Amino acid sequence: MAKFHFSLVSPERELYSAEVDQVDASGVEGDFGVLAGHAPFMTALKSSRVNVRDGSTIRVFQIEGGFADVTPQGFTLLAEQAVEVV
């Protein structure tokens, strides 16, 4: 599976940055998944969990609002608040 760059940023710091296989999140207009080569878009996010898949590893983050920006260079998620769910 092709990888793409994903970065999760909160006001305090960058929480996660890596080449990943897939990211699933919840926008205000519905849930979406991003894979390598996804069409560019931007959307507001609702408070929800974000699943980050890299091979067989899945990391889960709880976010409280923010914005998602998907570009040809990758996916940046700017969260108002975010913590990793352990």
VODO-775707 format. One record per residue (C-alpha): residue in one letter; chain; y, z, x. Coordinates in steps of 0.05 Angstrom, whole numbers, plus 5000, padded with zeros to 4 digits. Each point is the difference from the previous one (the first is absolute). Example, Ala and Ser with C-alpha at 12.3 -4.5 7.8 and 13.67 -1.06 7.14 Angstrom:
2
ATOM r c   yy   zz   xx
ATOM A A 4910 5156 5246
ATOM S A 5069 4987 5027
END
This chain:
86
ATOM r c   yy   zz   xx
ATOM M A 5000 5000 5000
ATOM A A 5069 4983 5026
ATOM K A 5047 5058 5016
ATOM F A 5074 5009 4989
ATOM H A 5052 5051 5022
ATOM F A 5013 5059 4952
ATOM S A 5052 5053 5010
ATOM L A 5012 5061 4955
ATOM V A 5068 5033 5011
ATOM S A 5030 5062 4968
ATOM P A 5071 5026 5011
ATOM E A 4974 5049 5052
ATOM R A 4956 4953 5042
ATOM E A 4951 4942 5003
ATOM L A 4935 5029 4973
ATOM Y A 4954 4942 5015
ATOM S A 5003 4934 5036
ATOM A A 4940 4956 5016
ATOM E A 4965 4933 4991
ATOM V A 4960 5008 4935
ATOM D A 4956 4959 4953
ATOM Q A 5029 5020 4932
ATOM V A 5051 5046 4967
ATOM D A 4998 5018 4926
ATOM A A 5062 5030 4967
ATOM S A 5033 5010 4932
ATOM G A 5065 4964 4985
ATOM V A 5044 5016 4940
ATOM E A 4973 4935 4968
ATOM G A 4927 5013 5016
ATOM D A 4948 5011 5055
ATOM F A 4993 4951 5057
ATOM G A 4959 4987 5062
ATOM V A 5024 4967 5064
ATOM L A 4956 4960 5047
ATOM A A 5019 4958 5061
ATOM G A 5039 4938 4978
ATOM H A 5026 5031 4936
ATOM A A 5061 4966 4969
ATOM P A 5065 5035 5017
ATOM F A 5028 5048 4947
ATOM M A 5039 5064 4991
ATOM T A 4990 5053 4946
ATOM A A 5017 5071 4982
ATOM L A 4943 5049 5004
ATOM K A 4980 5055 4952
ATOM S A 4972 5067 5022
ATOM S A 4927 4987 5015
ATOM R A 4947 4996 5054
ATOM V A 4999 4944 5052
ATOM N A 4932 4980 5028
ATOM V A 4999 4970 5070
ATOM R A 4936 4964 5020
ATOM D A 4981 4985 5071
ATOM G A 4927 4978 5006
ATOM S A 4959 5055 4967
ATOM T A 5055 5052 5008
ATOM I A 5046 5016 4941
ATOM R A 5062 5043 5009
ATOM V A 5035 5026 4938
ATOM F A 5074 5019 4995
ATOM Q A 5036 5032 4941
ATOM I A 5069 4971 4992
ATOM E A 5059 5018 4955
ATOM G A 5038 4936 4985
ATOM G A 5029 4950 5048
ATOM F A 4996 4925 5014
ATOM A A 4948 4951 5025
ATOM D A 5021 4940 5042
ATOM V A 4947 4947 5015
ATOM T A 5022 4946 5049
ATOM P A 4963 4949 5044
ATOM Q A 5006 5053 5056
ATOM G A 4964 5054 4960
ATOM F A 5009 5054 4948
ATOM T A 5050 5057 5005
ATOM L A 4997 5056 4949
ATOM L A 5063 5043 4997
ATOM A A 4982 5064 4963
ATOM E A 5049 5053 4974
ATOM Q A 4946 5051 5018
ATOM A A 4930 4990 5028
ATOM V A 4942 5042 5025
ATOM E A 4930 4982 5021
ATOM V A 4946 5025 4953
ATOM V A 4945 5034 5040
END
